Amino acid sequence: MDPIGRRSATPKPNRSPERPTEGPRPEGLLTRLRQDTWAAGDVAGFTHHLQDAIQSNQARREYYARVSGGASRALSNHLIRLERLTLPFAWYFDARADRFNRQGLAVVDGDFVSMQAVRPPETPPTHRKVAGQADIKRLDAWLDTYRADLSKALDTRDFGRIAELTDTLLSRIEGLEASADAHFAMTKHVAESVGYAAMHALDYHQQSGGKTDDLTARFVQLQAFGLTGTIGIDRRAQELHRQGIGIIVNDLPHIPFQAEWRARQAR
């Protein structure tokens, strides 16, 4: 694992020989996917990241419930449920990326940071207010514009444009957090993840002669879809932030997209 927490793209010789990497899946798809994705020693980047996130949120759920008098439990359960529902998609993308990973390209596998970087659950949130309706409408409008522009960029596989759009969006969200004194941690996290994957897609394109473009475009699209529900999660978390409980904001690892993107632009 490198200093910023990316998983290594080293080929994985111990993958189960019973799991096919292409072709039709047998009946009982979801059951088989659950078995495969939770098999010890047989996971790749996206699946591994989700497993770690689920385990982390399960471990923190009781602490948050205790200090909130049970008010946080529904949000914790909602987050864990969403992560579990995403596992089949994670397996799919890891499986599709496997042939590139075996060639030394970190597609998908290298697009996540370690969950070990999350803050302790006891850490108080920096912002402790609930954003007003005007702020929510402003953010919602930004996300609508961002998704529309991102869709156009995906059509032409313009990953650099997606990274630029994401950098701008994140700067706006950070400004909104400061002015509203309210966290939008989940929205920022998903946007950072989109930008991180898009930025890396530029390297994968060069390394593969463009062969990775379709896969990385679908991967970016999937992550961008996650922005449809992030404001609701952030609003529920803000209610707990008023009590000094750092749920969500403490549970997401920082993704160094903006720092890396700006360093890349300065080269």
C-alpha positions in Angstrom: 0.0 0.0 0.0 1.5 3.4 -0.9 1.7 6.4 1.4 -1.7 7.8 0.4 -3.4 4.5 1.0 -4.0 3.1 -2.5 -4.1 -0.6 -2.7 -1.3 -2.2 -4.7 -1.9 -3.2 -8.3 0.3 -6.3 -7.9 -1.4 -9.3 -9.5 -3.2 -11.5 -7.0 -2.1 -15.2 -7.4 -4.4 -16.6 -4.7 -7.8 -15.7 -6.3 -10.2 -18.6 -6.1 -10.0 -20.7 -9.3 -13.8 -21.4 -9.0 -14.8 -17.8 -9.6 -15.1 -17.0 -13.3 -13.9 -13.6 -14.5 -16.1 -13.5 -17.6 -19.1 -15.2 -19.1 -22.7 -15.7 -17.7 -23.2 -16.0 -14.0 -25.0 -19.1 -12.6 -28.5 -18.9 -10.9 -28.6 -17.4 -7.5 -26.5 -14.5 -8.5 -26.9 -12.4 -5.4 -26.3 -15.4 -3.1 -23.1 -16.3 -5.0 -21.9 -12.7 -5.0 -22.3 -12.4 -1.2 -20.3 -15.6 -0.8 -17.6 -14.5 -3.2 -17.3 -10.9 -1.9 -17.0 -12.0 1.7 -14.5 -14.9 1.0 -11.3 -14.2 3.0 -8.3 -13.4 0.8 -10.4 -13.3 -2.4 -11.3 -9.6 -2.7 -10.0 -6.6 -4.7 -10.1 -2.9 -4.3 -13.8 -1.9 -4.5 -15.1 -4.9 -2.6 -12.3 -4.7 0.0 -13.1 -1.0 0.6 -16.8 -1.8 1.1 -16.1 -4.6 3.5 -13.9 -2.4 5.5 -16.5 0.4 5.5 -19.3 -2.0 6.6 -17.1 -3.4 9.4 -16.1 0.1 10.6 -19.6 1.4 10.6 -20.9 -1.7 12.5 -18.2 -1.2 15.1 -19.0 2.5 15.5 -22.8 2.1 15.5 -23.2 1.3 19.2 -21.0 4.2 20.3 -23.0 6.6 18.3 -26.3 5.1 19.6 -25.1 5.3 23.2 -24.1 9.0 23.1 -27.1 10.0 21.0 -29.7 8.1 23.1 -30.4 5.9 20.1 -31.1 8.8 17.7 -28.2 7.8 15.5 -29.1 4.2 15.0 -31.4 4.6 12.0 -28.7 6.6 10.1 -26.0 4.0 10.9 -28.3 1.2 9.7 -29.2 3.2 6.6 -25.5 3.7 5.7 -24.6 0.0 6.3 -27.6 -1.1 4.2 -26.5 1.1 1.3 -23.0 -0.3 1.5 -24.3 -3.9 1.5 -26.5 -3.1 -1.5 -23.5 -1.8 -3.4 -21.5 -5.0 -2.9 -22.7 -6.8 -6.1 -21.7 -3.7 -8.1 -18.3 -3.8 -6.4 -17.7 -7.4 -7.3 -18.7 -6.7 -10.9 -16.2 -3.8 -11.3 -13.5 -5.7 -9.5 -14.1 -8.7 -11.8 -14.0 -6.5 -14.9 -10.9 -4.7 -13.8 -9.1 -8.0 -13.0 -7.5 -8.5 -16.4 -6.0 -5.0 -16.3 -4.9 -5.4 -12.7 -3.0 -8.6 -13.8 -1.2 -6.4 -16.3 -0.1 -4.0 -13.6 -2.8 -1.4 -14.2 -4.5 -0.3 -11.0 -7.9 0.2 -12.6 -10.6 0.3 -9.8 -8.3 -1.5 -7.4 -6.2 1.7 -7.0 -9.0 4.2 -6.8 -9.8 3.9 -3.1 -8.0 5.0 0.1 -7.7 3.1 3.3 -10.4 3.1 5.8 -7.7 3.1 8.5 -7.5 6.9 7.9 -10.9 7.7 9.5 -11.0 9.8 12.6 -11.9 8.2 16.0 -15.7 8.3 16.5 -15.3 10.5 19.6 -13.9 13.4 17.6 -16.3 16.3 17.8 -17.5 17.8 14.4 -16.0 21.1 13.3 -19.4 22.5 12.2 -22.4 22.1 14.5 -25.3 23.7 12.7 -28.1 22.4 10.4 -27.9 24.0 6.9 -30.9 26.2 6.0 -33.2 25.4 3.1 -31.7 28.1 0.9 -28.3 26.4 1.3 -29.7 23.0 0.5 -31.4 24.4 -2.7 -28.1 26.0 -3.7 -26.2 22.7 -3.2 -28.9 20.8 -5.0 -28.7 23.1 -8.0 -24.9 22.7 -8.1 -25.2 19.0 -8.1 -27.8 19.1 -10.9 -25.4 21.2 -13.1 -22.5 19.0 -12.1 -24.2 15.7 -13.1 -25.4 17.2 -16.4 -21.9 18.4 -17.3 -20.3 15.2 -16.1 -22.6 13.2 -18.4 -21.5 15.2 -21.4 -17.9 14.7 -20.5 -18.4 10.9 -20.1 -19.9 10.8 -23.6 -16.5 11.9 -25.0 -14.5 10.1 -22.3 -13.1 13.5 -21.2 -11.8 12.5 -17.8 -9.7 15.6 -17.4 -12.9 17.7 -17.8 -14.6 15.6 -15.1 -11.7 16.2 -12.7 -11.9 19.9 -13.4 -15.7 20.0 -12.7 -15.2 18.0 -9.5 -12.5 20.3 -8.2 -14.8 23.3 -8.8 -17.7 21.6 -7.1 -15.6 20.6 -4.0 -14.4 24.2 -3.6 -18.0 25.4 -3.7 -19.1 22.8 -1.1 -16.2 23.8 1.2 -17.3 27.4 1.0 -20.8 26.4 1.7 -19.8 24.4 4.8 -17.9 27.4 6.1 -20.7 29.9 5.5 -23.5 27.6 6.8 -21.3 26.2 9.6 -22.6 22.8 8.6 -20.9 19.6 7.3 -21.7 18.1 3.9 -19.2 15.2 4.5 -21.0 12.5 2.5 -21.5 14.8 -0.5 -17.9 15.8 -0.4 -16.7 12.2 0.0 -18.6 10.9 -3.1 -17.5 13.9 -5.2 -13.9 13.3 -4.1 -14.2 9.7 -5.1 -15.5 10.6 -8.6 -12.7 13.0 -9.1 -10.1 10.6 -7.9 -11.3 7.9 -10.3 -11.5 10.4 -13.2 -8.0 11.7 -12.5 -6.5 8.2 -12.4 -8.4 7.3 -15.6 -6.1 9.7 -17.5 -3.2 7.5 -16.5 -5.0 4.3 -17.2 -5.8 5.6 -20.7 -2.2 6.3 -21.5 -1.0 3.0 -20.0 -3.6 0.9 -21.9 -3.8 2.8 -25.1 -7.5 3.7 -24.3 -8.6 0.1 -23.6 -9.6 1.0 -20.0 -11.8 4.0 -21.0 -15.1 2.2 -21.2 -14.7 0.5 -17.8 -13.5 3.6 -16.0 -16.3 5.7 -17.6 -18.9 3.2 -16.1 -17.1 3.2 -12.8 -17.1 7.0 -12.6 -20.8 7.0 -13.7 -21.7 4.6 -10.9 -20.0 6.7 -8.2 -21.6 9.9 -9.5 -25.0 8.3 -9.2 -24.3 8.1 -5.5 -24.7 11.9 -5.3 -28.4 11.5 -5.7 -28.8 10.6 -2.0 -25.9 12.3 -0.2 -27.7 15.5 0.8 -30.3 13.5 2.7 -27.6 11.6 4.6 -25.8 14.9 5.4 -28.9 16.5 6.6 -29.6 13.6 9.0 -26.0 13.7 10.2 -26.2 17.5 10.8 -29.0 17.0 13.4 -26.5 14.9 15.4 -23.7 17.3 14.8 -25.6 19.8 16.8 -25.1 17.5 19.8 -21.4 17.3 19.2 -21.6 13.8 17.7 -19.4 13.4 14.6 -21.2 10.7 12.8 -20.5 10.5 9.0 -17.8 13.2 9.2 -15.7 10.9 11.3 -16.5 7.8 9.4 -15.2 8.7 5.9 -11.5 8.7 4.9 -10.1 11.8 3.3 -9.5 11.3 -0.4 -6.6 13.5 -1.5 -8.1 14.3 -4.9 -7.8 18.1 -4.9 -4.2 18.1 -3.7 -3.2 15.5 -6.3 -5.1 17.1 -9.1 -3.7 20.6 -8.5 -0.2 19.2 -8.2 -0.7 17.4 -11.5 -1.9 20.6 -13.1 1.1 22.5 -11.8 3.6 20.1 -13.4 
